[in-house]
Amino acid sequence: MRLLHVLGQHPAKTGSGTSTRAVIRELKKRGHPQFAVYGLNADQEPVDVGCAYEAVVFSEEKDGQLLFGMSDTMPYDSLRFCDMTAGQYKRWARKFLRAIRRAVQAFAPDVIIGHHLHLLTALAEKYTDVPVVGVCHGTDLAQLRGNAVHRAHVRKGLAGLRLIVTNSPTQVEEVAALLAYPKERIRVLGGGYDPAVFYPGTPPAPPPYEIVYAGKISEHKGLRPLYHALARLPQDGWRLTVAGTGEGEETERIVALGEALRLPIRYAGFLEQEALASLYRRSHLFVLPSFAEGLSLATLEALGAGLSCVVMDWPNLCAFLPQAFSLAGQITFVERVADQPIDASHPDFFVLVDRLQEAIGKNRSKMFSSGSSTGIIPTDEITWAGRVACLESWITDPAFGKGNGKGETKNNE
């Protein structure tokens, strides 16, 4: 089966990009020819996504606009969909639609996989005669919740999707409600990790007790309460490594907070999968205190690398993850106090700090007393091979692709 992937983001610096490349890799192993169309700013290098591709490049000089980001804060310069004007949409849509049409004509896909239930997938559904599968990555739902105009447009554009796949069972209800889409055509795909890359190691015995965070350097990711929680721990030999990047004053404020609290923090920058996995194998604890997450592939990868994890009780991850991990004590879920960033002026800010301190402190004490990490072997349920096998079964089902009324390519914009 010939598959065309469409992704509006830079495929190397976002969770959706990482998962898209993983899906492409596993589908390639299964013998499916693939092509990808993805977005890029002019100052970014093209990325090998594992198959032939066309990068749709945006330039402030030539187009008067940058790429639009599925999160309001991206790890690179981008525009926000909530600020998109009619003129910007027309330019954005024209460039992507031309690339999609070129790919459809030259590659002749059997199925288009639209990554994100948003405007780009709606374009592919509306203006091609190829069956389209929509993939929910979580950030798309946040965009739809916050933008009624786009929500109405996307809802209409995605009505004919042959199938929608989501991160977790909790997203099925939300997708059905936001898009007025039938639940019987929604499947839970979830995410995974690559066991050839993320596998347990043997970190050096502490001290230092190596803590690792992977994600954007932003308020949304909960670094402010994390830094305050770490400042309360005994300063007797722990270190935090931050694997990720950020932009602008927000990132500068967070870095400045760590310096003011005199925390032993190392900023490693953005790390490719192999380098991140190597860092995990040298670490003892993974911490991700985001106020909201989709499925959190970073957490699945940390579990695959055998790390103990302290994360928030995000509904999607709690519903998707096999209970074996929490029963074995490899993951600790911290109760959230808000879905949006809060600071020290919020009455629950230090409640959250207390909870993070307790969870990290318990894991640290356990590590110092036992001298080893948990390191259980994850099941096939959260590997990419297992998840993509499910996706393949859905799109190769003889019933797939029937009944949405498509019959001709539409040429109007």
C-alpha positions in Angstrom: 0.0 0.0 0.0 1.4 3.4 -1.0 1.1 6.0 1.8 1.4 9.8 1.7 2.1 11.6 5.0 1.3 15.3 5.4 2.7 17.2 8.3 2.6 20.9 8.8 5.5 21.0 11.3 9.2 20.7 11.3 9.6 17.0 11.6 12.7 17.0 13.9 11.9 19.3 16.8 8.4 18.3 17.8 6.7 15.3 19.4 4.5 14.9 16.4 7.5 15.0 14.1 9.2 12.3 16.2 6.1 10.1 16.1 5.6 10.6 12.4 9.2 9.5 11.6 8.7 6.5 13.9 5.5 5.5 12.1 7.2 5.9 8.7 10.2 3.8 9.8 7.9 0.9 11.0 5.7 1.0 7.9 8.8 0.9 5.7 9.9 -2.3 7.5 6.5 -3.7 6.6 7.1 -3.0 2.9 4.9 0.0 2.3 6.2 2.7 -0.2 5.9 6.1 1.4 6.2 9.8 0.6 6.0 12.8 3.0 5.1 16.5 2.7 6.1 18.6 5.7 6.7 22.3 6.6 9.9 24.1 7.1 11.2 27.7 7.7 13.8 28.9 5.3 16.5 29.0 8.0 15.9 25.3 8.9 17.6 22.4 7.4 15.5 19.7 5.6 15.2 16.5 7.5 15.4 13.0 6.3 12.1 11.5 7.6 12.9 8.0 6.4 11.2 8.2 3.0 11.2 10.5 -0.1 9.7 13.9 0.8 9.0 17.5 -0.3 9.6 20.3 2.3 7.2 23.2 2.0 9.4 26.2 2.8 8.2 29.4 4.3 10.2 32.6 4.2 9.5 36.0 5.7 11.2 37.6 2.7 9.4 35.7 0.0 6.1 34.8 1.7 5.8 37.5 4.4 5.2 34.8 7.0 6.8 31.9 8.9 5.4 28.4 9.5 2.4 28.2 11.8 2.9 26.0 14.9 0.5 23.5 16.3 1.5 24.7 19.8 1.5 28.4 20.6 5.1 28.1 21.8 7.3 26.1 19.4 11.0 25.2 19.8 11.7 27.4 16.7 10.3 30.7 15.3 6.7 30.3 14.2 3.4 32.0 13.9 0.2 31.1 16.0 -2.9 29.7 14.3 -5.0 31.9 16.6 -3.5 35.0 15.0 -3.8 33.7 11.4 -5.4 36.2 9.0 -7.4 35.3 5.9 -4.5 36.4 3.7 -2.0 34.3 5.7 -4.3 31.2 5.4 -4.6 31.6 1.7 -0.8 31.8 1.2 -0.3 28.9 3.7 -2.9 26.7 2.1 -1.8 27.4 -1.5 1.8 26.3 -0.8 0.8 23.1 1.0 -1.9 22.2 -1.4 0.4 22.6 -4.4 2.9 20.2 -2.8 0.1 17.7 -1.9 -1.2 17.7 -5.4 2.3 17.2 -6.8 2.8 14.2 -4.5 -0.6 12.7 -5.4 0.1 13.0 -9.1 3.7 11.7 -9.0 3.4 9.2 -6.2 -0.2 8.0 -6.6 -0.9 7.1 -3.0 -3.5 4.6 -1.9 -4.0 6.5 1.4 -3.1 9.9 2.8 -2.2 10.0 6.5 -2.9 13.5 7.8 -0.9 14.3 11.0 -3.0 16.6 13.2 -6.8 17.0 13.0 -6.5 20.5 11.7 -6.4 22.7 8.6 -3.8 20.7 6.7 -5.5 17.4 7.0 -8.8 19.2 6.0 -7.1 20.4 2.8 -6.0 16.9 1.9 -9.4 15.5 2.6 -11.3 18.3 0.7 -9.1 18.7 -2.4 -8.0 15.1 -3.3 -9.8 11.9 -4.2 -7.5 9.8 -2.0 -8.9 8.2 1.3 -7.5 10.1 4.3 -6.7 8.9 7.8 -6.5 11.7 10.4 -4.0 11.3 13.3 -4.7 13.2 16.5 -1.5 14.3 18.2 -3.1 16.2 21.1 -1.9 19.7 20.3 -4.5 19.9 17.5 -7.3 19.5 20.0 -6.0 22.4 22.0 -6.0 24.5 18.9 -9.6 23.5 18.1 -10.7 24.2 21.7 -9.3 27.7 21.6 -10.4 28.8 18.1 -14.0 28.5 17.2 -13.5 29.8 13.6 -11.0 27.1 12.8 -13.0 24.5 14.7 -16.0 25.0 12.4 -13.9 25.0 9.3 -12.0 21.9 10.4 -15.1 20.1 11.5 -16.6 20.5 8.0 -13.4 19.6 6.3 -12.8 16.4 8.3 -16.3 15.0 8.1 -15.3 12.7 5.3 -12.2 11.2 6.9 -12.2 7.4 6.5 -10.7 6.9 9.9 -9.3 8.9 12.9 -6.7 7.5 15.2 -6.1 9.0 18.7 -3.5 8.9 21.4 -5.7 7.4 24.1 -9.2 6.3 25.0 -9.8 9.7 26.7 -9.4 11.5 23.4 -12.1 9.5 21.6 -14.9 11.4 23.4 -13.3 14.7 22.8 -12.6 14.1 19.1 -16.1 12.9 18.6 -17.5 16.0 20.4 -15.3 18.7 18.8 -15.6 17.3 15.3 -19.1 15.8 15.4 -17.4 12.7 14.1 -18.8 9.1 14.6 -17.1 7.3 17.4 -17.3 4.0 15.6 -14.8 5.4 13.1 -12.2 6.4 15.8 -9.5 4.0 16.9 -7.0 4.3 19.7 -3.5 4.1 18.3 -1.5 5.7 21.0 2.3 6.0 20.6 5.4 4.1 21.3 9.1 3.9 21.5 11.8 2.1 19.5 13.4 -0.6 21.6 16.4 -0.6 19.3 17.2 3.0 20.4 15.6 3.2 23.9 16.8 0.3 26.1 17.9 0.1 29.7 21.5 0.9 30.7 23.5 0.8 33.8 24.0 4.4 35.1 26.8 5.1 37.5 26.0 4.8 41.2 25.1 8.2 42.7 26.3 10.7 43.6 25.5 12.6 41.5 21.9 11.5 41.3 21.2 12.2 37.6 17.8 13.7 36.8 16.8 14.3 33.2 14.0 16.5 31.7 13.2 16.3 27.9 11.1 19.0 26.3 10.7 22.6 25.5 12.1 25.2 27.9 8.8 26.9 28.5 6.3 27.7 31.3 3.8 25.3 29.9 6.2 22.4 30.7 6.2 23.1 34.4 9.9 24.0 34.7 9.2 26.8 37.2 7.6 24.6 39.9 10.2 21.9 39.1 13.1 24.3 39.8 11.5 25.4 43.1 11.0 21.7 44.1 14.6 20.8 43.3 15.8 23.8 45.3 14.3 22.2 48.4 16.2 18.9 48.0 19.4 18.4 50.0 22.2 19.8 47.9 24.3 16.6 48.3 25.0 15.4 44.9 22.2 15.6 42.4 22.2 17.2 38.9 19.5 18.0 36.4 20.1 17.8 32.6 17.6 19.7 30.4 17.4 18.2 26.9 15.5 20.7 24.8 15.4 24.3 23.5 13.2 27.4 23.8 12.8 30.8 22.4 12.7 34.4 23.6 12.1 36.0 27.0 10.1 33.1 28.4 13.1 30.8 28.1 15.4 33.4 29.4 13.2 33.9 32.5 13.3 30.1 33.3 17.0 29.9 32.8 17.5 32.9 35.1 15.3 31.3 37.7 17.6 28.2 37.8 20.6 30.5 38.1 19.0 32.5 40.9 18.2 29.3 42.9 21.8 28.1 42.3 20.7 24.8 40.9 23.1 22.4 39.3 21.5 22.4 35.8 23.1 21.4 32.5 21.4 22.6 29.3 22.1 20.0 26.6 20.0 21.6 23.9 18.0 19.6 21.4 19.1 16.0 21.1 18.4 13.5 18.4 16.9 10.2 19.4 20.1 8.3 19.8 21.8 11.0 21.9 18.7 11.3 24.0 18.6 7.6 24.6 22.3 7.6 25.6 21.5 10.4 28.1 18.7 8.3 29.6 20.9 5.3 30.1 23.3 7.5 32.1 20.5 8.9 34.2 18.5 7.7 37.2 15.2 9.7 37.1 13.1 11.2 34.3 10.9 14.2 35.3 8.3 15.9 33.2 6.0 18.2 35.1 4.0 19.7 32.2 0.6 21.3 33.0 -0.9 19.4 30.0 0.3 16.7 27.6 -1.1 14.5 24.9 0.4 11.1 25.3 4.0 12.2 26.1 6.2 10.1 23.9 9.2 11.3 25.9 7.8 9.5 28.9 7.3 6.2 26.9 10.9 6.5 25.7 12.2 7.1 29.2 10.3 4.0 30.4 11.8 2.0 27.5 15.2 3.1 28.7 14.5 1.7 32.1 14.3 5.0 33.9 12.1 5.7 36.9 9.7 8.5 36.0 8.0 11.3 37.8 5.2 12.8 35.6 1.9 14.5 36.1 -1.4 12.6 36.0 -2.3 13.4 32.5 -5.5 11.6 31.5 -4.2 10.4 28.1 -1.1 8.7 29.5 -2.9 7.3 32.6 -5.5 5.7 30.3 -3.0 4.4 27.7 -0.1 3.1 29.8 -0.2 -0.6 31.0 -0.7 -0.7 34.8 2.5 -2.9 35.1 4.6 0.3 35.2 2.8 2.0 38.1 2.4 -1.3 40.0 6.2 -1.9 39.7 6.9 1.6 40.9 8.7 2.6 37.8 6.4 5.6 37.2 5.0 8.0 39.8 2.0 10.2 38.8 1.8 13.6 40.5 -1.6 15.1 41.0 -2.0 18.3 38.9 -3.4 21.6 40.2 -4.0 23.3 36.8 -4.1 22.7 33.1 -2.3 26.0 32.3 0.9 27.5 33.6 0.8 29.1 37.1 3.4 31.1 39.0 4.1 31.8 42.7 1.1 34.2 42.9 -1.3 31.3 42.4 -2.6 29.8 45.6 -1.8 26.3 44.4 1.6 26.9 43.1 3.5 25.7 46.2 1.0 22.8 46.6 2.4 21.6 43.2 5.9 22.3 44.4 5.4 20.2 47.5 4.0 17.3 45.5 6.9 17.4 43.0 9.4 17.6 45.9 7.9 14.6 47.6 7.8 12.5 44.5 11.3 13.3 43.4 12.6 13.0 47.0 11.1 9.5 47.4 12.7 8.3 44.2 16.0 9.8 45.1 16.0 8.2 48.5 15.1 4.8 47.0 17.9 5.1 44.6 20.5 6.0 47.2 19.3 3.1 49.4 19.1 0.4 46.7 21.9 1.6 44.4 19.9 0.5 41.3 17.0 1.8 39.2 13.8 -0.1 38.6 14.5 -0.9 35.0 11.6 -3.3 34.2 11.3 -4.5 30.6 8.4 -2.8 28.8 5.8 -4.8 26.9 5.2 -4.8 23.2 2.1 -2.7 23.9 4.1 0.5 23.9 6.6 -0.2 21.1 6.2 1.5 17.7 6.2 -1.9 16.1 3.2 -3.0 18.1 1.3 0.2 17.5 2.0 0.4 13.7 0.9 -3.2 13.4 -2.5 -2.0 14.6 -2.5 0.9 12.2 -1.6 -1.4 9.3 -4.5 -3.7 10.1 -7.0 -0.9 10.1 -6.0 0.7 6.7 -5.6 -2.6 4.9 -9.0 -3.8 6.0 -11.2 -4.4 2.9 -13.8 -2.2 4.4 -11.5 0.7 4.7 -12.0 3.5 2.1 -15.6 2.8 1.4 -18.5 5.1 1.9 -17.4 8.8 2.2 -18.7 9.8 -1.2 -15.4 10.8 -2.8 -15.1 10.2 -6.4 -13.2 13.0 -8.1 -10.3 15.4 -7.4 -11.4 18.9 -6.6 -9.4 21.7 -8.2 -11.0 24.8 -6.6 -9.3 26.4 -3.5 
